[in-house]
Amino acid sequence: MNRTRQSEKWSSRLGVILAVAGSAVGLGNFLRFPGLAAQYGSGAFMIAYFISLLIIGFPICWAEWTLGRYAGQQGYHSSPGIFNILIRSRYGKFLGVLGVIIPVIIYMYYVYIEAWCAGYSWYFAWGELNLGDDPASYSDFWKSFIGFGTDGMLLEGGQGKVIWFLLAVFAVNFLIIYRGLAKGIEMFCKFAMPALIVLALVILVRVLTLGTPDPAQPDRSLINGLGSMWNPGDVRTQLANPQLWLAAAGQIFFSLSVGFGVIITYSSYLRDSDDVVLSGLTASSANEFCEVALGGMITVPAAYVFLGAAGIAGQGTFGLGFNVLPVVFAKMPMPALFGFMFFFLLFLAAVTSSLSMLQPGIAFLEEGLGLNRRQSVTLLGLLTAIGCLFVVYFSKDIKALDTIDFWVGTVFIFILATVTIIIFGWVVGIEKGWAEAHKGAEIRIPRFFKFIMKYLSPVYLLAIFGLFVWYNVIGYDGETKTFNPTSYVTDLVGKEPNTVARMSVGLVILVTLFFLILISLAGKRWDAERAGSQAAVDSDSMKP
Ligand code: PFF
């Protein structure tokens, strides 16, 4: 046990569960999930989704909770520090770099989308987003609001009002983080999580009582809307589509916040005897409730009732949320109220998630470099502000956001999730890991999960990752038997590279290098600390 450092702790069990659930419940639940489920034909998608939840969702979640609590007792809270004590190699800590850069880099663009939500709720509340029935006007509004047309538009004044919301949202996040774990994150989540669930329930009741708003269009009924979201399509054919499995597994990661380095940090602030099995399950189940029962019942059915199947088809995550839904609210009674409520709900959900992206960086700067709270918050604030400005400046086609999201928010998280489950099952060892997970546990994990966690999860992850690289990175086309790398690859190394994409990847590399250097400095500090506490133990034991 490291005695030189005073660790922060969560103040209550409910608090930590709400904080982890807060990290998990976010834009992924209310925008990303409904979009994917509708796109892939929900019956088949839900089968792949629940299989992924069982094979990788719960197992990695338990692994992160367990490893985090264990390392926290030794005084380590960031992935580099945690991996440093779990992996008996001097290189272990460097692997932990992923658990810091993933959340820090995702924060750089997630907070930008958070600002869109804040802006939309504000404009709805003041009646400024009631632009009539034409979807095109909403899409024009969104494009000018976020600077979709030209790079640099937002910083030149004029159209990009989002910058003011961004500043406010940035300040809110750092203020809460500055207040610390119990007085900041925990307190905010204790208020925000129930509030967002109440808001979602009110909107859900509204949507479920919409009936058939336009009698001239009887097929646009609520029942058909729910059907468009939930009816099983041609399940067999759909399940043969590897893209569906990729999407389902990716959604499980993104939604539960596993594989990001976030839960491992949050759980490191638990006490030795705090339960992790039931708490992990509860937080994940709360996320699934918000995703499947709330997110899945609101967005798509509401859009269907007013716009029909054609109105939803082909809409990506942002299209659905920021172009389609505002039309839907405009067509409902009391658009200002429901529009405000929905986007405020998204905003709250996003803040509780973005807070969890900052804590790993703060933990690392404090324990690795010995910075105090003020210094760590300032340094991380500067770093994320630079990254965020980059994303905001290169707003044309949201190219920077999209590129970084692909490489960090998709590729890197597969890698970190795989590393985490292998550390649990093989480096620590499944027997030891299992026993550690059950210390203070309120329920037991069913025994067959031992097999899943040791063999099935890593194999499943590697298979999904292999598929992902095969189809989405190097782009194998089964019909023509040719390779057509995706634009994410050709943008970087193709005949006509894209400068913004290249710079975005350059930014990711720079941030990674920066943290690798800091980790090597931190390593020296940790070695010295350990030598110090070993000496203290030795001299204690010499006492008569
Ligand atoms: N789980 C969040 C969502 O569903 O929106 C997203 C997220 C949270 C991503 C925390 C990354 C992270 F570190």
Boltz pocket constraint, residues with backbone or C-beta under 6 A from the ligand:
constraints:
  - pocket:
      binder: B
      contacts: [[A, 23], [A, 24], [A, 25], [A, 26], [A, 27], [A, 28], [A, 29], [A, 103], [A, 106], [A, 253], [A, 254], [A, 255], [A, 256], [A, 257], [A, 260], [A, 262], [A, 353], [A, 354], [A, 356], [A, 357]]
      max_distance: 6.0
